[in-house]
Structure formats: structure tokens, C-alpha cells
């Protein structure tokens, strides 16, 4: 029990988004978790167009954030940029875990638009599914070219940081939920997280500690802002400010008949309904593909999660209720700047998950097997045929044909590495 109350300061989570950079460092003592330091700065508009423009500006901003804020050390955890990570779904015959990595390494050579032998390839166990009489295991395969990863690391090193670990953004988001899993019954609970950002959205569904489903959707705050700008004949910046003001207004204000609020609602309604339909299709696909408990709610995270109109539309479209995902709850925020404490803090979900990655023991389950990402060297001696899952087609098909032709439910146990 020696050192139980000793304070430990962890690595800094570095979230380089499309429109802002967020840094968060946590400290832990016993069973408590606190923000040690945090900072957020916007990325200039002219640097948002591409990764090549964004990264040099981001590195300069991170240097300034280190100098101007009381971070301890320069150890960081950062997610690989979305632009360099390719994601594919595979269905493989059931096989021993020891052979699974070899099979995935072999199949990766034909499913990615680059040479997988010169790339980092990792996978997540999605779960077991059935096709007719055959039981198969579905995996989510991630790959990024070595050249792109090395270039990203080189740029991060320029800001004076030591990169402790690289992460996948959806895994970081899901880690905010995973830290609450403490009982065996929690291992079978299904979580649905919808990350709604500026450029796009991400649907992340997991059971217990395992991510079972992931799908990006090309709809985000940028499209909402553009629609308001066109409808009201105002500038883009004015549209952003107007939507933010309406989102931060009180519940009493939301019930008033405001012509401006109605105009914003009319401008963005069709786009938000399209996003809701895409999310609904994802939920339907999950329900007919994986057996076990069903989710009972959808949690919204990301910079656009606080939009009350979006929540209204989702609640009217989805088969289960939606709510703002307060992923940062139960963390001591006394050291967070007052300006960063407004609202639900759902925009900090990625930074929090990154900051949690190097923690151990205190904030994850006390039993069961932790989520693992497969690793190892390729070995093609035990390769078996895989089926590439066209997720877009499969999602649409499962929603349109929820019949016996759809995959039969599989066993509830997840496959662990």
C-alpha cells in the first residue's frame, strides 16, 4: 500500500484537430483523477485546408502552448492524422489467435492502396458473426504508410516533445468510456459514441472494452455553417458565431419563437436529418450483425455535440435516445481555465482519451481482459481466405433486408488478442 496516495503526472494528450489544438495533462492520486494542465488554441483558417498546411502551423502553436502553460515535462501521446490512416473491415474464418495476425498481415497486402509491407498494420477484434452456417470473426484493420508515420513523428519532435505513444483517434475517444468499466457485467454493455467534428463525424460502437464498429461520415459542423451562411446571407464567421450563441442559450430561450432560430433550424435541418439517417443505418447494421445486449442510448461528443437542434433531430430519428456524452465527468477540473469549463466539455474527448493512454490500473476495469491491438511480425504460413467487408454496402443492405438473409446473430463473447 506504500505510495497509494502519491501523485503521478501522466503524459500530455495532444489533439490536433481541423480547427483547434487541445492539450491535456492528467494527474492521479489513489482513485482520483485531475487535470494537471490544459490549453486550447484555434488553428488559423488559412492552415485548415490540408494536413501539409496544418502541421507546420500546429507545431509552432504547440511550442507556444508548452511555454505559456504549466505542463510538466514534454512527454506526449498523439493520434495519427485521419488523412494518413486507412481503415478496412475483414471477415476471417475462425482460427487460433496466434494465427490471426499472420492472416491479417497477408490480407493487408491486397486491401490497401499502398504496399502493406512498408506500412504499420494493426487490428481490433470486432466480434464473431455468422454467414449461413459459417462462423466468422470480424476485425477492423488499420494501416498507415511508414513514410507518413515517420514524417508525422519528425514534425512532432520539432516542438521539443518526446512521443510516448501514437494512437488511433476513435480508440482515444472510446477510452473515455472504457475507464468506467469496473464490474464483470460492464463487460457486456454496448456503448455508442458519435463524434461530431468540423469536417466529419465518426460512429464508434463498442461492447465493454472492445470497439466493435467504426464508420466515418462526411458530415460535420462545416456543412451546418455553410448552410446557415447561404440561408441568411451572412459571412461564414457570422454563421459560426450565430450557431454558437444559439447552442449556448438557456433552455428557456430555446422554447421561445425566435425567427432567427427558426431560420437556422430550416437551413440545417436537411443536413442534420441526413446525418441522423446515416447513424440510424449504422445502429441497424450493428443490431443484425452482432449478438448480445443492445445499446440503450447514443452519446454525442466533439465540437458540434452541444447543438440542441441536432439533438432534437437525432431523438426524432434514431430508435434510441441521444444525449451529450459527458466523457470528462468525475475528473477534477479545478485547474482548467474558466473559459474552457463552459458547456459539456465534450470537445475535450479526444485529448482526455489520449491523456489516459499511459495511465494504468486506476481508471480501467479491475477484472476481465483489456482491449488489445494486435501486433507482431508477418508470417504467412497459416493464411486462410478472408472476405473484405464493404461497410457502406453492408450497412445499407442490412437496414433494407433485416430478414433471415441477413447474418444470423453470433455468440456474445468478444474475441481478445
C-alpha positions as CSV (number, residue, x, y, z in Angstrom):
1,X,0.0,0.0,0.0
2,X,3.0,2.3,0.0
3,X,2.6,5.2,-2.4
4,X,-1.1,4.7,-2.7
5,X,-1.7,8.5,-2.2
6,X,1.3,9.6,-4.2
7,X,0.5,12.0,-7.1
8,X,1.6,10.8,-10.5
9,X,1.6,13.1,-13.5
10,X,1.0,11.5,-16.8
11,X,1.9,12.2,-20.5
12,X,0.2,15.1,-22.3
13,X,-2.6,14.2,-24.7
14,X,-2.1,16.3,-27.9
15,X,-5.3,16.6,-30.1
16,X,-4.5,18.3,-33.4
17,X,-8.0,18.9,-34.9
18,X,-9.0,20.6,-38.1
19,X,-9.9,23.9,-36.3
20,X,-8.1,23.8,-33.0
21,X,-5.4,22.2,-30.9
22,X,-6.1,20.9,-27.4
23,X,-3.5,19.7,-24.9
24,X,-4.4,18.0,-21.7
25,X,-2.3,16.5,-18.9
26,X,-3.7,14.5,-16.1
27,X,-2.5,13.7,-12.6
28,X,-3.7,10.8,-10.5
29,X,-3.5,10.1,-6.8
30,X,-5.1,6.9,-5.5
31,X,-8.5,6.6,-7.0
32,X,-8.8,10.3,-8.1
33,X,-8.1,11.8,-11.5
34,X,-7.5,15.5,-12.0
35,X,-6.5,17.9,-14.8
36,X,-2.9,19.0,-14.1
37,X,-2.8,21.4,-17.1
38,X,-4.8,22.0,-20.3
39,X,-4.7,24.5,-23.1
40,X,-6.7,25.2,-26.3
41,X,-5.8,27.4,-29.3
42,X,-7.5,27.8,-32.7
43,X,-5.8,27.0,-35.9
44,X,-5.9,29.9,-38.4
45,X,-8.4,29.5,-41.3
46,X,-5.7,29.6,-43.9
47,X,-4.0,26.5,-42.4
48,X,-7.1,24.3,-42.3
49,X,-7.2,23.3,-46.0
50,X,-4.8,20.3,-45.8
51,X,-2.5,18.3,-43.5
52,X,0.6,19.8,-45.2
53,X,-0.5,23.3,-44.3
54,X,-1.9,22.4,-40.9
55,X,1.0,20.6,-39.3
56,X,3.8,23.2,-39.6
57,X,1.4,25.8,-38.0
58,X,0.3,23.3,-35.4
59,X,3.9,22.6,-34.3
60,X,4.6,26.3,-33.8
61,X,1.4,26.6,-31.8
62,X,2.2,23.6,-29.6
63,X,5.6,25.1,-28.8
64,X,3.9,28.3,-27.6
65,X,1.3,26.3,-25.6
66,X,4.2,24.4,-23.8
67,X,5.8,27.8,-22.9
68,X,2.7,29.5,-21.8
69,X,1.1,26.8,-19.7
70,X,2.3,24.8,-16.6
71,X,2.7,21.4,-18.3
72,X,5.1,19.0,-16.5
73,X,7.6,17.6,-18.9
74,X,7.2,17.1,-22.7
75,X,6.1,13.5,-22.9
76,X,3.1,13.4,-25.3
77,X,0.6,11.0,-26.8
78,X,-0.9,12.0,-30.2
79,X,-3.3,10.4,-32.6
80,X,-2.3,9.7,-36.2
81,X,-3.9,12.2,-38.5
82,X,-7.1,10.9,-40.1
83,X,-5.7,11.6,-43.6
84,X,-2.9,9.0,-43.3
85,X,-4.9,6.2,-41.6
86,X,-6.8,3.7,-43.8
87,X,-9.5,1.5,-42.2
88,X,-10.9,-1.7,-43.6
89,X,-13.2,-4.4,-42.3
90,X,-12.3,-8.1,-42.8
91,X,-14.2,-11.3,-42.1
92,X,-12.0,-14.2,-41.4
93,X,-12.7,-17.9,-40.7
94,X,-12.4,-18.8,-37.0
95,X,-8.7,-19.5,-36.2
96,X,-6.4,-19.5,-33.2
97,X,-5.4,-16.1,-32.0
98,X,-1.8,-17.0,-32.7
99,X,-2.6,-17.3,-36.4
100,X,-4.8,-14.3,-36.7
101,X,-2.0,-11.7,-37.0
102,X,-0.4,-13.6,-39.8
103,X,-3.6,-13.9,-41.8
104,X,-4.3,-10.1,-41.4
105,X,-0.8,-9.2,-42.5
106,X,-1.2,-11.3,-45.6
107,X,-4.6,-9.9,-46.5
108,X,-3.5,-6.4,-45.9
109,X,-1.3,-6.6,-49.0
110,X,-4.3,-6.7,-51.2
111,X,-6.9,-4.4,-49.5
112,X,-4.9,-1.2,-49.1
113,X,-3.9,1.3,-51.8
114,X,-0.2,1.0,-50.8
115,X,2.4,-1.6,-50.1
116,X,1.4,-3.0,-46.7
117,X,4.9,-4.4,-46.3
118,X,6.1,-0.8,-45.9
119,X,3.3,0.2,-43.6
120,X,2.2,-0.1,-40.0
121,X,-0.8,-2.6,-39.8
122,X,-2.8,-3.1,-36.7
123,X,-6.2,-4.6,-36.0
124,X,-9.1,-4.6,-33.5
125,X,-11.3,-7.6,-32.8
126,X,-14.9,-6.6,-33.7
127,X,-16.5,-9.8,-32.7
128,X,-17.9,-13.1,-34.1
129,X,-20.6,-13.1,-36.8
130,X,-22.3,-15.8,-38.8
131,X,-22.9,-16.1,-42.5
132,X,-25.3,-19.0,-43.1
133,X,-23.8,-22.0,-41.2
134,X,-20.3,-20.5,-41.1
135,X,-18.9,-18.7,-38.0
136,X,-16.5,-15.9,-38.8
137,X,-14.6,-13.3,-36.9
138,X,-14.8,-9.7,-38.0
139,X,-11.8,-7.4,-37.5
140,X,-11.2,-3.7,-38.1
141,X,-7.8,-3.4,-39.8
142,X,-5.9,-0.1,-39.6
143,X,-2.9,0.8,-41.8
144,X,-0.6,3.8,-42.3
145,X,2.4,4.1,-44.6
146,X,5.7,4.1,-42.7
147,X,6.7,7.2,-44.7
148,X,3.7,9.1,-43.4
149,X,4.1,7.9,-39.8
150,X,7.8,8.8,-39.8
151,X,7.0,12.3,-41.3
152,X,4.4,12.9,-38.6
153,X,6.8,11.8,-35.8
154,X,9.5,14.0,-37.2
155,X,7.3,17.1,-37.1
156,X,6.1,16.3,-33.5
157,X,9.8,16.1,-32.4
158,X,10.3,19.6,-33.7
159,X,8.1,21.0,-31.0
160,X,10.5,19.7,-28.3
161,X,8.3,16.8,-27.3
162,X,9.1,13.1,-26.6
163,X,6.4,11.0,-28.3
164,X,5.5,8.2,-25.8
165,X,2.8,6.7,-28.0
166,X,0.8,7.1,-31.1
167,X,-2.9,6.4,-31.1
168,X,-6.0,6.0,-33.3
169,X,-8.5,8.8,-32.7
170,X,-11.6,6.6,-32.2
171,X,-9.7,4.4,-29.7
172,X,-8.8,7.6,-27.7
173,X,-12.5,8.7,-27.7
174,X,-13.6,5.2,-26.6
175,X,-11.1,5.2,-23.8
176,X,-13.1,7.9,-22.0
177,X,-15.9,5.3,-21.7
178,X,-13.6,2.3,-21.0
179,X,-12.3,3.9,-17.8
180,X,-15.7,3.4,-16.1
181,X,-15.7,-0.4,-16.7
182,X,-15.1,-2.0,-13.3
183,X,-17.6,-4.9,-12.9
184,X,-18.0,-8.0,-15.0
185,X,-21.5,-7.0,-16.1
186,X,-20.0,-3.8,-17.5
187,X,-18.1,-6.0,-20.0
188,X,-21.3,-6.7,-21.9
189,X,-22.7,-3.2,-22.0
190,X,-22.9,-1.6,-25.5
191,X,-21.7,2.0,-25.9
192,X,-22.5,4.2,-28.9
193,X,-20.4,7.3,-29.3
194,X,-20.9,9.8,-32.2
195,X,-18.0,12.2,-32.6
196,X,-19.3,15.2,-34.5
197,X,-16.5,17.5,-35.6
198,X,-15.9,20.3,-38.0
199,X,-15.2,18.3,-41.2
200,X,-16.8,15.0,-40.5
201,X,-18.4,12.7,-37.9
202,X,-17.4,9.3,-36.6
203,X,-19.7,6.5,-35.4
204,X,-18.0,4.3,-32.7
205,X,-19.8,1.3,-31.2
206,X,-18.2,-1.0,-28.6
207,X,-19.1,-3.6,-26.1
208,X,-17.3,-3.5,-22.8
209,X,-13.6,-2.6,-23.6
210,X,-13.8,-3.7,-27.3
211,X,-14.6,-1.4,-30.2
212,X,-16.9,-3.5,-32.5
213,X,-17.8,-1.0,-35.2
214,X,-16.4,2.2,-36.7
215,X,-17.6,4.3,-39.6
216,X,-16.7,7.8,-40.7
217,X,-19.5,10.1,-42.1
218,X,-18.7,13.0,-44.3
219,X,-21.0,15.4,-42.5
220,X,-19.9,17.9,-39.8
221,X,-20.1,21.4,-38.5
222,X,-18.6,22.9,-41.7
223,X,-21.7,21.9,-43.7
224,X,-24.0,23.3,-41.0
225,X,-22.2,26.6,-41.0
226,X,-22.2,26.8,-44.8
227,X,-26.0,26.1,-44.9
228,X,-26.6,28.9,-42.4
229,X,-24.4,31.3,-44.3
230,X,-26.2,30.7,-47.5
231,X,-29.7,30.8,-46.0
232,X,-29.2,34.0,-44.0
233,X,-26.8,35.7,-46.5
234,X,-24.2,36.2,-43.8
235,X,-20.5,35.5,-43.7
236,X,-19.1,32.2,-42.6
237,X,-17.7,33.7,-39.4
238,X,-21.0,35.2,-38.6
239,X,-22.8,31.9,-39.2
240,X,-20.3,30.2,-36.8
241,X,-20.9,32.8,-34.1
242,X,-24.7,32.7,-34.5
243,X,-24.8,28.9,-34.2
244,X,-22.5,29.0,-31.1
245,X,-24.7,31.7,-29.5
246,X,-27.9,29.7,-30.1
247,X,-26.2,26.5,-28.7
248,X,-25.1,28.3,-25.5
249,X,-28.5,29.9,-24.9
250,X,-30.6,28.7,-22.0
251,X,-33.4,26.2,-22.2
252,X,-35.9,29.0,-21.6
253,X,-34.5,30.8,-24.7
254,X,-34.8,27.6,-26.7
255,X,-38.6,27.5,-26.2
256,X,-39.2,31.0,-27.5
257,X,-40.5,31.6,-31.0
258,X,-37.4,33.2,-32.4
259,X,-37.4,33.9,-36.2
260,X,-33.6,33.7,-36.3
261,X,-33.5,30.4,-34.5
262,X,-36.2,29.1,-36.9
263,X,-34.2,30.3,-39.9
264,X,-31.1,28.4,-38.6
265,X,-33.2,25.4,-38.0
266,X,-34.6,25.4,-41.5
267,X,-31.2,25.9,-43.0
268,X,-29.5,23.0,-41.3
269,X,-32.5,20.6,-40.9
270,X,-32.0,18.6,-44.1
271,X,-28.2,18.1,-43.5
272,X,-28.8,17.0,-39.9
273,X,-31.5,14.6,-40.9
274,X,-29.1,13.1,-43.4
275,X,-26.6,12.6,-40.6
276,X,-29.3,11.1,-38.4
277,X,-30.2,8.6,-41.2
278,X,-26.6,7.5,-41.6
279,X,-26.3,7.0,-37.9
280,X,-29.6,5.0,-37.8
281,X,-28.2,2.7,-40.6
282,X,-25.1,2.1,-38.5
283,X,-27.2,1.1,-35.5
284,X,-29.3,-1.2,-37.6
285,X,-26.2,-2.9,-39.1
286,X,-24.8,-3.5,-35.6
287,X,-28.1,-4.9,-34.3
288,X,-28.3,-7.5,-37.1
289,X,-24.6,-8.4,-37.2
290,X,-23.6,-8.8,-33.6
291,X,-25.5,-10.7,-30.9
292,X,-25.8,-9.6,-27.3
293,X,-27.1,-6.6,-25.4
294,X,-28.4,-3.7,-27.5
295,X,-27.4,-0.1,-26.7
296,X,-29.9,2.0,-24.8
297,X,-28.6,5.4,-25.7
298,X,-26.4,7.4,-28.1
299,X,-23.8,9.8,-26.7
300,X,-22.6,12.8,-28.6
301,X,-19.1,14.1,-28.3
302,X,-16.9,16.5,-30.3
303,X,-17.1,20.2,-31.0
304,X,-20.6,20.1,-32.5
305,X,-22.2,17.8,-29.8
306,X,-23.8,20.8,-28.0
307,X,-26.1,21.8,-30.8
308,X,-29.7,21.5,-29.4
309,X,-31.2,21.3,-32.8
310,X,-29.1,18.3,-33.7
311,X,-30.1,16.5,-30.5
312,X,-33.7,17.2,-31.3
313,X,-33.4,15.7,-34.8
314,X,-31.4,12.7,-33.6
315,X,-34.0,11.9,-30.9
316,X,-36.8,12.1,-33.5
317,X,-35.0,9.8,-36.0
318,X,-32.9,7.2,-34.0
319,X,-34.5,4.2,-32.3
320,X,-32.8,5.0,-29.0
321,X,-32.4,8.4,-27.3
322,X,-29.3,10.6,-27.7
323,X,-27.6,12.8,-25.1
324,X,-24.4,14.8,-24.7
325,X,-21.6,12.5,-23.7
326,X,-20.0,14.0,-20.7
327,X,-16.9,11.9,-21.0
328,X,-14.8,14.2,-18.8
329,X,-17.2,13.7,-15.8
330,X,-15.7,12.6,-12.5
331,X,-12.4,14.4,-13.3
332,X,-11.3,17.2,-11.0
333,X,-11.4,20.3,-13.3
334,X,-10.2,22.9,-10.7
335,X,-7.1,23.7,-12.8
336,X,-8.9,24.0,-16.0
337,X,-9.2,27.6,-17.2
338,X,-12.6,29.2,-16.7
339,X,-13.0,29.8,-20.5
340,X,-12.6,26.1,-21.1
341,X,-15.2,25.0,-18.5
342,X,-18.2,26.1,-20.4
343,X,-20.8,23.6,-21.6
344,X,-20.5,19.9,-21.6
345,X,-16.7,19.9,-22.4
346,X,-17.4,17.2,-25.0
347,X,-14.9,18.8,-27.3
348,X,-12.1,17.5,-24.9
349,X,-13.0,13.9,-25.5
350,X,-10.0,13.1,-27.8
351,X,-7.5,15.0,-25.6
352,X,-8.8,13.2,-22.5
353,X,-8.6,9.8,-24.1
354,X,-5.0,10.5,-25.2
355,X,-4.0,11.7,-21.8
356,X,-5.5,8.5,-20.3
357,X,-3.5,6.1,-22.5
358,X,-0.3,5.9,-20.4
359,X,-2.3,5.5,-17.1
360,X,-2.6,2.1,-15.6
361,X,-4.8,0.3,-13.1
362,X,-6.7,3.2,-11.5
363,X,-9.2,4.0,-14.2
364,X,-9.9,0.8,-16.1
365,X,-11.6,-2.4,-15.1
366,X,-10.3,-4.4,-12.2
367,X,-11.1,-7.7,-13.9
368,X,-11.5,-9.0,-17.4
369,X,-9.2,-8.6,-20.3
370,X,-8.2,-5.2,-21.6
371,X,-8.8,-4.2,-25.2
372,X,-5.7,-5.0,-27.3
373,X,-4.5,-4.0,-30.7
374,X,-2.8,-6.9,-32.5
375,X,0.9,-6.6,-33.2
376,X,3.7,-8.7,-34.4
377,X,5.7,-9.7,-37.5
378,X,4.1,-11.1,-40.6
379,X,4.0,-14.8,-41.0
380,X,2.1,-16.2,-44.0
381,X,2.4,-19.9,-43.2
382,X,-1.2,-20.2,-41.8
383,X,-3.1,-17.8,-44.0
384,X,-6.8,-18.6,-44.8
385,X,-9.1,-16.8,-47.1
386,X,-10.7,-13.5,-45.9
387,X,-13.7,-11.6,-47.0
388,X,-13.4,-7.8,-47.4
389,X,-16.5,-6.2,-45.9
390,X,-17.7,-3.2,-47.9
391,X,-19.1,-1.5,-44.9
392,X,-21.2,1.1,-46.8
393,X,-22.9,-1.6,-48.9
394,X,-23.3,-3.9,-45.9
395,X,-24.9,-1.2,-43.7
396,X,-27.4,-0.2,-46.4
397,X,-28.1,-3.9,-47.1
398,X,-28.7,-4.9,-43.5
399,X,-31.1,-2.0,-43.0
400,X,-33.1,-2.8,-46.1
401,X,-33.1,-6.5,-45.6
402,X,-33.4,-7.3,-41.9
403,X,-34.6,-10.8,-42.8
404,X,-33.2,-14.4,-42.5
405,X,-30.9,-13.5,-45.3
406,X,-29.0,-11.1,-43.0
407,X,-26.2,-12.6,-41.0
408,X,-27.5,-14.6,-38.1
409,X,-26.6,-13.4,-34.6
410,X,-23.3,-14.6,-33.2
411,X,-22.2,-15.6,-29.8
412,X,-21.9,-12.7,-27.3
413,X,-18.3,-13.4,-26.3
414,X,-15.8,-11.0,-27.9
415,X,-12.5,-12.3,-29.3
416,X,-9.5,-11.0,-27.4
417,X,-5.9,-10.7,-28.6
